[in-house]
Amino acid sequence: MDFLITGATGFIGQKLVSALLARGDSVNYLARRQSKTISSQAAFHPWDGETLPPLNSVPRLDAIIHLAGEPIAQRWNPQVKDRIFRSRVDATRQLVSAIGGLRHKPSVLVSASAVGFYGDRGAEILTEGSPAGSGFLADVCLEWEREAQHAEEFGLRVVCVRIATVLGRDGGALPQMLTPFRLGVGGRFGSGKQWMSWIHVNDLIRLFLFAADNPVSGPVNGSSPQPVTNAEFTSTLADAVHRPAFFAIPRFALNLALGEMSSFLFDSLRVSPAAAQDAGFQFQHAALAESLAQLVR
């Protein structure tokens, strides 16, 4: 198949490009500048995310995987929040508009989204049929998915993968967590009772490929079938690095460090990947203890 990837220079995107090339697919990617860390087998096409992407420069196009977006994990202020919104919602609108102008259109658009769609929901089990929550990230995800779904008007199958906290050795949330835990000063956030949904990066890459290759559509939760509370995650990570984790990090301390973004760390998200499992996807890294043990060794 001939794939086009946006956000290919990021943590997930680079792994996705490698996985596609390894299985023999043709890969094109859109980015502001050519990456020195992406194989030269992948063809680069410049795109600033604010204008129509040059899809006509791609000779053949079967599938698009859309990952581009401003990083969430930074201190929020009005300018950052605006970049987070525009880099997802406006960029997706431009991408879909460019798809509509193609004479030969791809068959599928797989667009990233996030479990932030659900907002803070306590112990409620959240499936793809659960309604959107409230808050900044929920609003962003809702509009982001709406823009992606407009590609259905051009005959594409559209899948929105709602990504949970991604665990990987060389990117995502885990490397930032490891230093304090290895120093024995890691700890839960507040009471630790809030539910935390997560996914091993290898399963996430496999899920994106599954969504591109199989007749699934609509929202798909990119989350392990075994979510844990923040306290359970903390204890399991501490065990994996053979250190204690006695501390509880208060909300005000994280608010001082991260501002409004810290509220997301206290949101409770008990997400179930019902759509993926119903479609036959099998997780290879469903259990947290085994996943962390493999990633931190």
N, C-alpha and C positions, 0 to 999 in steps of 0.2 A: 504493500500500500504506500501511497504518497501522502506524507503527513506535513502539516504546517504547525509549528509550535510558537506560541507567544510566551514570554517569561522564561525562555529557555536558559538564560544565564543564571537563574536562581538555583537554590539548593535542590528543589524538586525537579525543575526543568532540565538541569544538566543530567541528572540520573535518568530522566525520561528519554532524553535524546540518546543516551548511551544504550538504553534498553531497546529502543526502536532500531538503532543501527545494528545491534547485536543479533536481532532476529531477521535482518535483511530488508527492512523498510527503507524507503527514501525519506530524508528529513530536510525540510526547510525551516528556518526560524527567523522571526521578526525580533529586532532589538534595536536600541539606540546606536549601538556600535558592535562591531564584530568581536566575538569572544576568543581569547587566546586559549581558553581551557576547554572549548568545545571542538570536537573532531572536525577536521577540514572536510570530512565526508558530508557534513551537514552544510547546506547552502544558506548563506546569510543574506537577509534583505532588510534594509534600514527602515525603521518605523519609530516615530517619537511618541506614539500612543495618543496623540491629540488630533491627528489628521487621519484621512482615509488611508489604511494600509495598502501597500502596492501588491495586492493579490494577483493582478494580471501579470506580474513578473514571474510568477510560479507557473512552470509549464503544465503541470498536472497536479490536481489536488483532490484527494479522496476524503481526508479527515483533517479537522482542525482541533487542536487541544489548546485551550486558552487559559494561561496561568498568570498573565501579567497583572501586576498591582503593587502599589506602594506598600512597604512593610508595615504591618500592624504594630509590631513590638518596638515601639519607641515612645518617647514622651509626647503626649498629644497636646496640641494647641490649635487654635482655629485654622492656621495655615496647614498644619499636618493633617488635620481631619478633612480639610478640603482636598488635599492631594490624595488621601486614601479614597475618598468618594469618587473624584474625577478619574483616577487611574483605573478604577473598576467599572463604574457605571458609564461614564462618557466614552472610555476606550472601548468597552464592549459594544456600545451603540455604533461607534465608527467601524468596528470590525464587521458587525452584522450588515451595516449599510454597504460595505465593500463586497461582502458575499452576495448581496442582492444584485450587484452590478456585474457579476460574473456570468459569462455565457454558459460555461460548464461548471456547475456548482459541486462542492463536496457533498457527501451523503450524510455526514454527521459533524456536529459541533459538540465537543465535550468541554464545558466551561467550569473552572474552579468556582466554588463558593465556600462557605464556612459554616461550622456549627453555631457560630454566633448568630445565625438566622433565628435561633430559638429563644435567645435572651436568657435571663436567669429564671430557671423553672423548678428549682428544688429537687425533689426526688421523682418527679414525673418522668416516666419512660417516654423518650421522644423518638418517634419514627418519622418517616418522610411525610406522613399524613398529618403530623402535628402542625398547628398554625404558627405563623411567625410570632416572635416575641416583641419586646419593646426595647428601646435604647439605640444608640448610635450604630453599633455593629449590625444589629438586627435590621435597621432601616437600610444600611448599605447593602447587605446581602439580599434583601427583598428586591431592591431596585436593580441590583446587579443581575439577579436571575431573570427578572422581567425583560431586561434588555437582551439577554442571551436567548430567551424563549421566542423572541421575534424572528429568529432564524427559521422557525417552523413555517413561517409564511412563505419562505422560499423553498420549501420542500425538504429541509434538513431534519434529521432526527437530532434532538437536543437533550443532552444530559448535563445536569448541574451537580457536581460532586461537592458536597458540604464537608469540608476538611476539618478534622479534629486536630488537637495538638500532635504535631508530627515528631516522632522520636527517631533520630538518626545519629550516627557517630560523628559526622562531619558537618552538621548543620541542623537547622530546626531549633527546638527549645532545649534539647538535652545538653549540649556543650555549655550553655550558660548556667545550667543547674549544677553541673558536675563539680565545678571548682569549690563552691561553699560546702557541698556535701563531702567531698574528699578531705576538706579541712575540718570536718566535724562540726560545722556551724550551719548546716542546712536545717530546714524546718518547714512545718506545714504553714499554710496561710490561714491565719485566724484560728477558728475552731477546727478546721480541716474537714468539716462535715459536708462541704459542697462537693458535688459529683464532678468528676473530671473525665472527659472523653479523650482518647488518644488513639494513635495508629502508628505502627512501625512503618518507616519510610518505604521499605521493600513491598509491603502490602499495598501501600498507597499507589506506588508505581504500577503494580499489577492491576489494581482496580481501575486506573485510568485506561490501561490497555484493554481491560475487560469491557469497559464502557464503550470504547471505540469499536471493538470487534463484535459485540453481541447486541441483539435487538432490545436493549433497555432504553428507557427514556424518562424524562422528568428528573426530579431530585433523587440523589443517591447519597446516603450518609457515608462519608469516608472515615469510618471510626471502627475501632476494634469492638467485637461483640461482648467484651468484658470491661466496661467502664468501671472506674474505682473512685472512691472518695479521695480528696486531696490528702487526707491523713494516711490512707492506705498507700497512695503513690509515694508519699514521703518515706514511709517505713520500708517499702520495697526498694526504693532507690538507695536508702541508707544501707540496707542489707547487701545490695549488689556491690557497693564500694567498701563494705566491711567497716562502716563508721556508725557512730550513734547519731540520732537526730532528735534531740530533746527540745529544740527551740520551736516557738510559735511566733511567726512574724506578724505583728499587728497591722491592721488595715492602714492606720495613719502613717506608719513607716513606709509602706509601699506607695501610699499616696504622695508622700514627700518626694520619693524617688522618681515616680512615673506619672504623677498627676492623674488625670481622668482615666488614662489607660489602665491603671491599677484596678479599677472596678471590675474589669473583665476577668481578672485573676480570681475574683471571689464569686463569679457567676457559677451557678450549679447547673451542669449540663449532663444528663444521664441519657446518652444517645445510643440508639440501637440501629445497626445497619440492616434493617429488615429488607429493603429493596434489593440490595446486593446479594444477600443470602437467598432470598426467594428466587433470584435469577440464576442461582447456581454458583456464585462466587464463593470460594473457600479461602479463609484466612490461614496463612502459614504462621503468623505470629500473633495469635489471639490472646495469649496469657502475658500479663505484664512482667512477672518475675523472670520468665524465660527470655523475654525480649530485652529487658534491661541487662540481664547477665550476658547476653550475646553482644550487646552494644558497648558496654563499658569495659570489657576485658581487654 
